[in-house]
């Protein structure tokens, strides 16, 4: 078994539509510059309100990736 080392980072994804989309947006954007991502965990969900309506969904996620 290999002695892998992993690093965790914290990201905040946003979406005008849903928490799920906000999570996918964070992972998708991170994948453009981070290799070897293997897992994520949702740490926090919140949103922005304007004029009495939900305007934005925000999700804080921790992403783990293997260090090369």
Buried (B, 14 or more C-beta within 10 A) or exposed (E): EEEEEEEEEEBBBBBEEEBEBBBBBBBEEBEEEBEEBEEBEBEEEEBEEEEEEEEBBBBBBEBBBEEE
